[in-house]
């Protein structure tokens, strides 16, 4: 049986770590207009920023939609539309590429995005603690990594000194507050 012409433009479902659990990803990763046309009506679709910018109205009319940002994409382009997006995924093309951390933090702190922020690409267990600190709340690990083993990553550190999306007050201020409460 031959594959449809657009088979390469839809990515197979993966496992996603969300809310401390491993779940099947129910979102269709759409890569182009042809795949979007072939997607079932009402299916949750994740589209690249370029497709969102060219087809925003049509995408909103079809139902649940998310946008995938590449490491070089500018999150400010999504700022006016954040309330309409259930999911934003951010690509980490290499383990050593830190641009996605900045994108996550900008989306949360500068633009106030409240939905699911998902790290995808070359994402590994060692990054999960830091990704969470940058505002990510969902993760799709690299295909050769076990998401069930990665669930323990958030217990690697009991405390963080610096401020971040998940803790806006530095440790020294939190300690001062505790000491002030004792006097």
Secondary structure, DSSP 8 states (H G I E B T S, - for coil): ----GGGGGEE---EEEETTEEEE---EEE-SHHHHHHS-TT--EEEEHHHHHHHHHHHHHHS-EEEEE-TTS-GGGGGGGGGG-SEEEEEESSTT--HHHHHHHIIIIIS---SEEEEEES--GGGHHHHHHTT--EE---TTS-HHHHGGGGGS-S--SS-BTTB-S-HHHHHHHHHHHH-
